[in-house]
């Protein structure tokens, strides 16, 4: 996607040094655009845990490159025998998995790296295959997000044609009546992925195709990822949007100001339950109550085929209470700083995700097409999973 007219991805190998991975520090957006070098396993742990990078697909890619960096680090520090190297890589995998437990992409990427490395005969080959697999995971994510955009575009085209038809039959015709109003929650865009995004991929595809759209952007406390990230990338791409407080969505739906909701996912069960940023469940309830379609952008890497019941089986990350106590922003001197919102004596809870049950989801937009949020729906697109031993 674009920043001041220049194309960026969210993670890439340093063009002059393949022992350095570069990322955009998302903690500082939208006020500062800073590129950070990651050179060690510890750098990747910090970047994932402290949310320099965030979003399930990007976390997966970062974890994959983190495994590559761990391989470099362990092999270069001192001569090591292959069995000891494998043991150290298992330790690195466990450390990376512990940084963010809800997003399944992280574990998927780490396990895939390990499975690819194990068939190689020496450390140098294993290190090289870790790098190649990290590249592959990253490119697959980009391709999946692009495909999600194309499949979601068809949904938006249908809505647009219906609005045009309704407008033509109305006594009062105006451009505003044909604009598609989309509500999204948190950030499931380019910044959460590598490029395109999941929930935003259909939005960008529709905008680029000339379909008039407008996006309602939930601010998403406590980290305000909608206000700081989704709004930033939509503005950079020229997509009309409006930032709203978290709890405004229901009001907008009641008054016919939302045509559909599209959100992302950090983990989706094979039965169609969806874990996403806290507050997603409430948006789904409001959407169903007001007859507004509720879609989820779901790359296959975010589907956990081992889980059935999302409400009981998906681990929900509880983050530091300080994220609730404090908020950061740009002060009158142009400096980014934090201020406390809550009384010093008040405790806070910080659940990062909730689970939306499949019955509230209109459809899942995957790289293979759109399906119902159900076992049958997902298996109709991912037929190879029918042999999976649940």
Secondary structure, 3 states (H helix, E strand, C coil): CEECCEECCCEEECCCCCCCEEEECCCCCCCCCCEEEECCHHHHHHHHHCCCCCCHHHHHHHHHHHHHHHHHHHHHHCCCCHHHHHHHHHHHHHHHHCCCCCCHHHHHHHHHHHHHHCCCCCHHHHHHHHHHHHHHHHHHHHHHHHHHHHHHHHHHHHHHHHHHHHHHHCCCCCHHHHCEEEEECCCCCHHHCCCCCCCCHHHHHHHHCCCCEEEEEECCCCCCHHHHHHHHHHHHHCCCEEEECHHHHHHHHHCCCCCEEEECCCEEECCCCEEEECCHHHHHHHHHHCCCEEEEECCHHHEECCCCCHHHHCCCCECCCHHHHEEEEECCCCCEEEEECCCCCCCCCCECEEEECHHHCCEEEECCEEECCCHHHHHHHCHHHHHCCC
